[in-house]
Amino acid sequence: MTEIPGSGLSRTAKLVGLPLGHAGRTAAGLGKRVAGRPAEAVAAEVQARTAEQLFSVLGQLKGGAMKFGQALSVLEAAMPEEVAGPYRATLTKLQETAPPMPVDRVHAILARELGPRWASTKLIEFDDTPAAAASIGQVHKATWRDGRTVAVKIQYPGAAKALLSDIAQLSRVARMAGSVIPGIDIKPIMAELRERMSEELDYRLEARHQRHVAAAFRDDDDVLVPDVLADSTHVIVSEWVDGIPLARIIAEGTVAERDEAASLYLEFLLRGPNRARLLHADPHPGNFRVTADGRLGVLDFGAVNRLPGGLPEAMGEILTHALAGDATALEAGLRSHGFIKPSVDLDAKALLDYLRPMVDPILHEEFTFSREWMRSAAAHVQDPRKPSFMIGLKLNLPPEFLLIHRVWLGGLGVLSQIGGTVPLRELMCAHLPGLDESRLPPSP
């Protein structure tokens, strides 16, 4: 059986080499400090070289390695600029590109999954050069038998085995990644990758989710979800979506393009769960396009969270208390929903101060997300030298909010990369259940 590109001994060696390389650089840095170089300069050099190796290796691999890299890439906006700047292109590349499968393997998979006459009865034209690559599959542009342009998503052979191997190896990299992005806790990311792995490998389940969301947003003015035309265990054929990739807008978009993309992206994060009762749980930019008619094209439904009631009203209720400056009600609301355990004692005012940098933007009629804002907010909650850091350690994340939290954290990272201005207060009040606009103070 053929394997996922870059799998086997070579990819394992590269992944194992990551923490070993980090250990070597740390030891070398210690030697330089002993030799008299300033500690800050040595630490910055070790951090930069570690980031270079980490992103270089992840950029060459697929499977869990690429998925892990994508998870890091949406948090790029929170990294210190001296780390993020040199590797931003590599991080963006992780979102859409990777080495392709050989053509003969692609054709063999299509014959097995769609039938030996797939080229004459289903895909009357097929581009052998992949149009995009994802963590466990690659996408080809083709023409369906009725003349429609389609995207053919093909899962890599051996993807399941590679994912299991990668997750095991990448668990060893968690400490190293933490040195690249100070304050980030990689363990929940790894746990989430493990939990969602089996669902993402099931292309029939992904196709079912995509059909469901496509039906929910059919003929929508702002969102386009392509219909699925055919699916099998390892292949999905869906309508092709043309448009400007979000990654390109992040890299070179105009002010107007950034504003439009940020507004569409944020509104989908808010509307999607309430409209489709599913949370699109893979927020990285490679899954989104802005179409010529001004809609947000949404791709890849391998990772979703089922929300039968839409976004929980608790989110809006707790946010209302924070925005209204009601520290007592905020603490009580967080306790009642399990964010503060009964045995934990904390100061309500300190809790409100801890949350302010993340919630205060909602008070503004318009807000511009930026890397500077993201870095500032991250530093406020992650800097162990600040009193607020201890508040964060006392908070609990209930299991039902875990994936919602990860998606929103990733979504804020993407919005900060886009750098667009959005009607934030209007969108939040219109689409977040439980948010009581009447209790909010006037806009600054």
C-alpha positions in Angstrom: 0.0 0.0 0.0 1.4 3.4 -0.9 1.7 6.0 1.8 1.0 9.6 2.4 3.7 11.8 0.8 6.6 12.4 3.2 5.6 9.5 5.4 7.7 6.7 6.8 11.2 6.9 8.2 12.1 10.3 6.5 9.2 12.2 8.0 9.6 10.5 11.4 13.3 11.4 11.4 12.5 15.0 10.6 9.9 15.2 13.4 12.1 13.5 16.0 14.9 15.8 15.0 12.9 18.9 15.9 13.2 18.6 19.7 16.8 17.3 19.4 17.7 20.4 17.3 16.1 22.6 19.9 18.0 21.0 22.7 21.3 21.5 20.8 20.5 25.2 20.1 19.6 25.7 23.8 22.9 24.2 24.9 24.8 26.3 22.4 23.0 29.4 23.6 24.0 28.6 27.2 27.6 28.5 26.0 27.3 31.9 24.4 25.9 33.3 27.6 28.8 31.9 29.6 31.1 33.5 27.0 29.6 36.9 27.8 26.8 37.6 25.3 23.7 39.2 26.7 21.0 36.7 27.8 18.2 38.5 25.8 20.2 38.4 22.6 21.0 34.7 23.0 17.4 33.9 23.8 16.2 35.8 20.7 18.7 34.0 18.5 17.7 30.5 19.9 14.0 31.4 19.5 14.4 32.6 15.9 16.5 29.5 14.8 14.0 27.2 16.5 11.1 28.8 14.7 13.0 28.5 11.4 13.5 24.8 11.8 10.0 24.1 13.1 8.2 25.9 10.3 10.6 24.6 7.7 10.0 20.9 8.7 6.2 21.3 9.1 6.0 23.0 5.7 7.4 19.9 4.0 5.0 17.4 5.6 1.4 16.5 5.6 -0.8 14.5 7.9 -0.7 15.5 11.6 2.4 17.6 11.0 0.6 19.9 8.5 -2.5 20.0 10.7 -0.4 21.0 13.7 1.3 23.6 11.5 -2.0 25.0 10.4 -3.1 25.2 14.1 0.0 27.3 14.8 -0.4 29.4 11.7 -3.8 30.9 12.8 -2.1 32.0 16.0 0.8 33.7 14.1 -0.8 37.1 14.9 -0.1 36.6 18.6 3.6 35.9 18.1 6.3 38.6 18.8 7.0 40.4 15.5 10.6 39.5 15.6 9.6 35.8 15.4 6.6 36.0 13.1 8.0 38.4 10.6 10.7 36.2 9.0 8.4 33.1 8.9 5.0 34.6 7.9 5.4 33.5 4.3 6.2 29.9 5.5 3.2 29.9 7.8 0.8 31.1 5.1 2.2 28.5 2.8 1.3 25.8 5.3 -2.3 26.8 4.8 -2.6 25.8 1.1 0.4 24.1 -0.3 2.4 20.8 0.2 4.2 18.2 -2.0 1.7 16.4 -4.4 1.0 12.7 -4.9 2.3 11.1 -8.1 -0.2 11.1 -10.9 -0.4 7.3 -11.2 -1.4 7.0 -7.5 -4.1 9.7 -8.0 -5.6 7.8 -11.0 -5.5 4.5 -9.1 -7.4 6.0 -6.2 -10.1 7.5 -8.5 -10.5 4.1 -10.2 -10.9 2.3 -6.9 -13.3 4.9 -5.4 -15.3 6.1 -8.4 -15.1 3.1 -10.7 -12.6 2.1 -13.5 -14.4 4.3 -16.0 -14.3 7.4 -13.9 -12.6 9.4 -16.7 -15.4 8.8 -19.2 -18.5 8.5 -17.0 -18.0 11.0 -14.2 -15.0 13.3 -14.6 -14.9 14.1 -18.3 -11.9 16.4 -17.7 -9.3 16.1 -14.9 -6.3 18.3 -14.2 -3.5 16.0 -13.0 -1.8 19.0 -11.3 -3.3 19.6 -7.8 -4.9 22.9 -7.3 -4.4 22.8 -3.5 -3.2 20.5 -0.8 -4.7 19.9 2.7 -3.4 18.0 5.7 -4.8 14.6 4.7 -5.7 15.1 1.0 -5.2 17.1 -2.1 -7.6 18.9 -4.4 -7.8 18.7 -8.2 -9.8 20.8 -10.6 -12.1 18.8 -13.0 -15.2 18.9 -15.1 -18.2 16.8 -14.0 -20.3 14.9 -16.5 -22.9 17.7 -16.6 -20.3 20.3 -17.5 -19.9 21.8 -14.0 -16.5 22.7 -12.8 -15.7 20.6 -9.7 -13.1 20.2 -6.9 -12.0 16.6 -6.4 -10.6 16.0 -2.9 -8.6 12.9 -2.7 -7.3 11.4 0.6 -3.7 10.3 0.7 -3.1 6.6 1.0 -2.0 5.7 4.5 -3.3 9.0 5.9 -4.7 7.3 9.1 -1.3 5.6 9.9 0.6 8.8 9.2 -1.8 10.8 11.4 -1.3 8.4 14.3 2.4 8.5 13.9 2.6 12.3 13.6 0.4 13.0 16.6 2.7 10.7 18.7 5.8 12.4 17.5 4.4 16.0 17.6 3.5 15.5 21.3 7.2 15.7 21.9 7.4 19.0 20.0 4.9 20.7 22.3 7.6 22.1 24.5 9.6 23.4 21.6 6.6 25.1 20.0 5.9 26.8 23.4 9.4 28.3 23.1 8.5 29.8 19.7 5.2 31.3 20.9 5.6 32.3 24.5 2.6 31.6 26.7 0.8 29.2 24.3 -0.4 25.9 25.7 0.1 23.3 23.0 -1.4 20.4 25.0 -5.1 21.3 24.3 -4.3 21.7 20.6 -2.8 18.2 20.6 -5.7 16.8 22.5 -8.2 18.3 20.0 -6.2 17.0 17.0 -6.4 13.5 18.5 -10.1 13.7 19.2 -11.0 15.0 15.7 -8.7 12.7 13.8 -11.1 9.9 13.1 -13.9 12.2 11.9 -11.6 14.0 9.5 -10.5 10.7 8.0 -14.2 9.8 7.2 -14.9 11.5 3.9 -18.5 10.2 3.8 -19.1 12.0 7.2 -17.5 15.1 5.9 -19.6 15.0 2.7 -22.7 14.7 4.9 -21.7 17.7 6.9 -21.0 19.8 3.8 -24.4 18.9 2.2 -26.1 19.9 5.4 -24.4 23.3 5.6 -24.8 23.9 1.9 -28.5 23.4 2.2 -28.7 25.8 5.2 -26.9 28.5 3.2 -28.4 27.9 -0.2 -29.0 31.2 -2.0 -27.5 33.2 0.9 -26.4 36.7 0.0 -23.1 36.5 2.0 -22.0 32.8 2.2 -21.4 30.2 -0.5 -21.0 26.5 0.5 -20.4 24.2 -2.5 -22.8 21.3 -3.1 -21.4 17.8 -2.9 -21.9 15.8 -6.2 -20.4 12.5 -5.2 -18.5 11.0 -2.3 -16.8 7.8 -1.2 -14.6 6.6 1.6 -11.5 8.6 0.3 -12.9 11.0 -2.4 -15.3 14.0 -2.3 -16.5 15.7 -5.5 -18.0 19.1 -4.9 -18.7 22.3 -6.9 -15.7 24.4 -7.6 -15.5 27.8 -5.8 -13.6 30.6 -7.6 -12.5 33.6 -5.6 -9.6 35.3 -3.9 -8.1 33.0 -1.2 -8.1 34.6 2.2 -4.4 33.9 2.5 -3.8 36.1 -0.5 -5.9 38.9 1.0 -3.8 38.6 4.2 -0.6 38.8 2.2 -1.4 41.6 -0.3 -5.1 42.7 0.0 -6.2 46.3 -0.4 -7.8 48.2 2.5 -11.3 47.6 1.0 -10.6 43.9 0.4 -9.4 43.5 4.0 -12.5 45.2 5.4 -14.8 43.1 3.2 -13.1 39.8 4.0 -12.9 40.5 7.7 -16.6 41.3 7.9 -17.6 38.3 5.9 -15.4 36.0 8.0 -16.6 37.3 11.3 -20.2 37.2 10.4 -19.8 33.5 9.3 -18.2 32.6 12.6 -21.3 34.1 14.3 -24.1 33.1 11.9 -22.8 29.6 10.9 -23.6 27.7 14.1 -27.1 29.3 14.5 -28.1 28.8 10.8 -26.7 25.3 10.3 -26.5 24.0 13.9 -22.9 23.1 13.1 -19.7 24.9 14.0 -17.1 25.0 11.2 -14.1 24.0 13.4 -11.2 24.6 11.0 -10.8 28.4 10.9 -7.5 28.7 9.1 -7.5 30.9 6.0 -6.9 28.1 3.4 -10.6 27.1 3.9 -12.0 30.5 2.7 -12.4 32.5 -0.5 -14.0 35.8 -1.3 -16.0 35.3 -4.5 -16.5 37.8 -7.3 -20.1 38.5 -6.2 -18.9 39.4 -2.7 -19.7 36.2 -0.8 -17.5 34.1 1.5 -16.8 30.7 0.0 -16.4 28.2 2.8 -14.5 24.9 2.2 -13.5 21.8 4.2 -16.1 20.3 6.6 -13.9 17.5 8.0 -13.8 19.2 11.4 -17.2 20.4 12.8 -18.9 20.7 16.2 -22.5 19.8 16.4 -24.5 22.5 18.2 -28.2 21.6 18.1 -29.1 24.9 19.8 -26.6 27.1 18.0 -24.1 29.1 19.9 -24.8 28.8 23.7 -26.7 31.8 25.1 -24.3 31.6 28.0 -21.6 33.3 25.7 -23.8 36.3 25.2 -24.9 36.5 28.8 -21.4 36.4 30.2 -20.2 38.9 27.6 -23.0 41.3 28.5 -21.9 41.3 32.2 -18.3 42.0 31.2 -19.2 44.8 28.8 -21.6 46.4 31.3 -18.8 46.4 33.9 -20.8 44.2 36.3 -18.0 42.3 38.0 -20.3 40.5 40.5 -22.7 39.3 37.8 -19.7 38.3 35.6 -18.3 36.1 38.4 -21.7 34.6 39.2 -22.3 33.8 35.5 -18.9 32.2 35.0 -19.5 30.1 38.1 -22.9 29.0 37.1 -21.7 27.7 33.7 -18.6 25.9 35.1 -15.9 28.4 34.1 -15.0 28.8 37.8 -15.0 25.7 40.0 -16.8 25.9 43.3 -13.6 25.5 45.3 -11.8 28.4 43.5 -11.7 31.8 45.1 -10.9 34.9 43.1 -11.5 38.6 43.1 -14.4 39.6 40.8 -12.9 43.0 39.9 -9.6 41.4 39.0 -11.5 38.9 36.8 -13.2 41.8 35.0 -9.8 43.5 34.4 -8.4 40.3 33.1 -11.1 40.0 30.5 -11.3 43.6 29.4 -8.7 43.6 26.6 -10.5 40.8 24.8 -14.1 42.1 25.2 -13.7 45.9 25.1 -13.5 46.0 21.3 -17.2 45.0 21.1 -18.1 48.4 22.6 -16.9 50.1 19.4 -19.2 50.6 16.5 -16.2 49.8 14.3 -13.0 48.0 15.2 -9.9 47.2 13.3 -8.3 43.9 14.2 -4.6 43.9 14.0 -1.5 41.9 14.9 -0.6 44.7 17.4 -3.9 44.3 19.2 -3.7 40.5 19.2 -0.1 40.6 20.6 -1.2 43.1 23.3 -4.2 41.1 24.3 -2.2 37.9 24.4 0.6 39.5 26.5 -2.0 40.7 29.0 -3.3 37.3 29.7 -0.1 35.2 29.2 2.6 37.3 30.9 3.4 35.5 34.2 4.9 38.8 35.5 1.4 40.4 35.5 -1.1 39.9 38.3 -3.8 39.0 35.7 -1.8 35.9 34.8 -2.9 34.2 38.1 -6.6 34.9 37.3 -6.3 33.0 34.1 -4.8 30.0 35.9 -7.9 29.8 38.1 -10.4 29.7 35.2 -11.8 26.4 33.9 -12.9 25.5 30.4 -16.0 23.2 30.4 -15.8 20.4 27.8 -18.8 21.7 25.8 -17.0 25.0 25.3 -13.6 23.6 24.4 -14.0 23.5 20.6 -15.9 26.7 20.5 -13.1 28.4 22.4 -10.4 27.0 20.0 -12.4 28.1 17.0 -12.9 31.6 18.3 -9.2 31.9 19.4 -8.2 30.8 15.9 -10.8 33.1 14.4 -9.4 36.1 16.3 -6.0 35.2 15.1 -7.2 35.1 11.4 -9.0 38.4 11.8 -5.9 40.0 13.2 -3.9 38.7 10.2 -6.5 40.1 7.8 -6.3 43.5 9.5 -9.7 44.7 8.4 -12.2 47.1 10.0 -15.6 45.6 10.9 -18.9 46.8 12.3 -18.1 44.7 15.4 -20.8 45.9 17.8 -23.6 45.5 15.2 -22.5 42.0 14.2 -22.2 40.8 17.7 -25.5 42.2 18.8 -27.3 40.8 15.8 -25.9 37.3 15.9 -24.6 36.3 19.4 -27.5 34.7 21.4 -27.8 36.1 24.9 -26.1 39.4 24.3 -28.3 42.2 25.7 -27.6 45.4 23.8 -29.7 47.4 26.2 -27.2 46.9 29.0 -24.2 48.0 27.0 -22.7 51.4 27.6 -22.5 53.9 24.7 -19.8 53.4 22.1 -16.6 55.3 23.0 
